[in-house]
Amino acid sequence: MLKFIIDHNVPKSVGIFLQKAKYHVKFVRDINPEMSDLQIINFAAEEKRIIVSNDKDFRYFSVKHKNVDMILFSYVSQQSDVRIHGLKQVLPELKVPFGAIILR
């Protein structure tokens, strides 16, 4: 089963969608809202979780930390349903490790 960690800048509804789809989800805001990007990466690596984030800094980290898979949103729209739609497109074919996927 795929496991995810949802960054604090991603709408909670995105994580709830993943939970309803029977994936194991943890939220940064529930663990420690003050976690740095590197702490999130280390947490994801330790627990073998996929990072889901809007943070553009993770694009850089995805090159440097190839041991962590990431789904990064790069949408103009801030609407949750746009992000959920993007996830619906990639989840059926998702196999770890995959590196980084940028949804636009």
Beta strands, then each sheet from edge to edge (+ up, - down):
strand 1: 3-6
strand 2: 24-27
strand 3: 50-53
strand 4: 70-73
strand 5: 100-103
sheet 1: 2+ 1+ 3+ 4+ 5+
end
